[in-house]
Amino acid sequence: MQSTPPVGVTTAPEQTILPGSSVHPSVGNETLCDVASVAAGRTISPSLYNLDLAPTKKEGRRWTSYSIFTLWANDVHSLGNYAFAIGLFSLGLGGWQILVALGIGAVLLFTLLTFSGFMGQKTGVPFPVMSRISFGIRGAQLASLVRGAVAIAWFGIQTYLASVVLRVMLVAMFPGLKDMDANSILGLSTLGWIAFVSLWIVQLVIVSFGMEMIRKYEAFAGPIILATMLAIAIWVFVEAGGAIQWSGIKGLEGGEMWRTIFAGGALWVSIYGTFVLNFCDFTRSSVTKKSIVRGNFWGIPINMLLFGAIVVIMAGGQYKINGKIIESPSDIVQSIPNTLFLVLACLALLILTIAVNLMANFVAPVYALTNLFPKHLNFRKAAWVSGTIGLVILPWNLYNNPLVIVYFLGGLGALLGPLFGVVMADYWLLRRGKVNILDLYTDHPSGTYFYKRGVNPRAIAAMVPAAVVAILIAFVPALEAAAPFAWFFGAGIGALCYYLFADKKQQHTDVSGEPIAVVSNH
């Protein structure tokens, strides 16, 4: 095979393109694409390619099994997940029933995320580029923007929830600040604004250094989170005198019990409906497929069972102490009588929330915006744009408005299942993993993924009925019993429709992206 120069060669003494850099060189994206076009033997479009969207080289990737494990160690133990799992206790599930529900969800997630992760490891491309395979080079904007919009809203909401913890910590350390927490400016107190903006800046600074800094932060935060949650659970267990409420408080039995268990497992998968879509944003820098399997195994089924055990001890122990059902670990933290331990626990929860936000709610919109404006935005610039949107939408008002959460974010979330179904059916069932990676970056009409004016109408046609069914199941009161399974209906119908609509006579070729790949800084 003829050797082709990697993107990043020196094109002139005064014009050097830095491979793997998250900052665009002074020569601009046009020159970068000219170099890539020579290497690829076809025209690489500046509207589809830049240093952040380019495939990553196989050599030099840094995401190991531990990197992936710590990603899940942080995300699984998020405050939102604890609130959900404790909610199962409120619904009447006992200890073993909660563990079974989470176990069912964990097995399904391990399978879905592993197949999704393999796609990123092989191609080396982020989700917006991956979705070009099935939706077309222009139609992919739909998939990436839906995913990004959900993430931006939740970035703001999670930052707000973290700011509440920070306010508790600051008042505990400096009681005089309590007076600054009594007024309201656009829905937040003065102390609330200080806490929110401080956390907002910290996250933007971290993400400005790119995915490698996010990887390092996740590796740092993972052990801290696990140790903190275990410590809180042990403290509750001791306070409860070594006893917990093991059985359900509502005495569910028979069919109702099993329906609630399977509904809990299904909702657990739905929570990760965003992640199963863009997991390739992380695994594009995985060293091997085995690293994905190992990281997922320890991070999903094993870690999720540990998470379930902590939930059972926290909720069941607190119920034994005072007969009340907590909503999240922050409720327990606020009741810690020792100021030092309260501050340390708050710090751990802040570290956790930032870790979850960085990977779950920052990466997706950054790549979506970069994909939308590759000539003008790189990872750092897109991060600041995304973060600014997350601020100006005043997310605390969204969080305090159930209609917005249920209908806007819930409606967007209902689209994630159909998107996943179309992408997975196209990649695994029709193409059998064969992708012409070079053609993902060309806008020539003869390109494999140009379809019709850059959009694959078959993918859109498959997604529409699936999305309609998923939204109806999620929101129509008469279908309430099926609502927890809306994501599965959407994914299944989307996959089936696409398989039926797709052109099965088309021949698929596997073409490596190494000629235009850049050294991974992710």
Protein Blocks (a to p, Z undefined) as FASTA:
>chain_A
ZZdddehiafbfklccdehiabdcfkojmlmmmmmmmmnopacdfklgcfklpccdfbhp
abdfklmmmmmmmmmmpmklmmmmmmmmmnopafklmmmmmmmmmmmmmmmmmmmmmmmm
mnopafklmmmmmnojklmmmmmmmmmmmmmmmmmmmmmmmmmmmmmmmmmmmmmlmmmm
mbceehiafklmmmmmmmmmmmmmmmmnojmlmmmmmmmmmmmmmmmmmmmmmmmmmmnn
opacfbcfklpahjllmmmmmmmmmmmmmmmmmmmmmmmmmmmmcfblklmmmmmmmmmm
mmmmmmmmmmmmmmmmmmmmnopacfbfklmmmmpmblklmmmmmmmmmmmmmmmmmmmm
mmmmmmmmmmmmmmlpcfklmmmmmmmmmmmnommlmmmmmklmmmmmmmmmmmmmmmmm
mmmmmmmmmnnopacfklmmccbfkbmklmnghiafklmmmmmmmmmmmmmmmmmmklmm
mmmmmmmmmmmmmmmmmmmmpcfkbccddddfklmpccdfZZ
